[in-house]
Amino acid sequence: MRLKVQLINGSPEEKRCTYTALCEVGKGLREEGIETEIIHIGSQAIIGCTDCGYCLKERKNRCFYEKDSVNQILEKSKEADGFVFGSPVHYAGASGAMTSFLDRFFRCGTDLQYKPGAVVVSCRRGGATAAFDQLNKYLTISNMPVVSSQYWNMVHGNTPDEVRQDQEGLQTMRTIGKNMAWLLQCLQAGKEAGVSLPEKEKRIRTNFIR
């Protein structure tokens, strides 16, 4: 079985710094025999979640809004065994397009649980750890194994050439790819050996104001 990872590029500019980082993650994955695909969403107008409840009611892996790329990528997500979400740092957070995309992608996605995920951020100078923390929260609320590296998942530079000079950052990206490949292969081996997914309890929701 051929394993595949989708890398989502949330930068407004398709082939700039975030793309350079994702390419390096992809290099690490492909060296371990994992298929990769980079999907660019950052230059498109993507509306935020309106909390209409359509996705929760229908559970069809779709959002009610059809005029942007979210549903197309949700459909493609069925083919993926893992995900890497990349964003530039805007005001110490993820890009607006990436935030709107992830709010709907994770709310509507019905088959993301137990698929490994990683996030990477690209910044000129500061704000990377805040954006990194923001993006990781999507994974950790969704039962997704989080793939780490030898340092926080970030690169620095104002241009692709500057990012390519960040040798530590590029090594961090390649290590993400190799670590994700290892985890995917472990999960596949476990599945083939008959290891089942964790048994889920009925969801408990507690309101603190009564």
Buried (B, 14 or more C-beta within 10 A) or exposed (E): EEBBBBBBBBBBBEEBBBBBBBBBBBBBBBEBEBBBEBBBBBEEEBBEBEEEEBBEEEEEBBBBBEEBBBBEBBEBBEEBBBBBBBBBBBEBBBBBBBBBBBBBBBBBBBEBEEBBBBBBBBBBEEBBBBBBBBBBEBBEEBEBBEBBBEEBBBBBBEEBEBBBEBEEBBBBBBBBBBBBBBBBBEBEEEEEEEEEEEEEEEEEEEEEEE
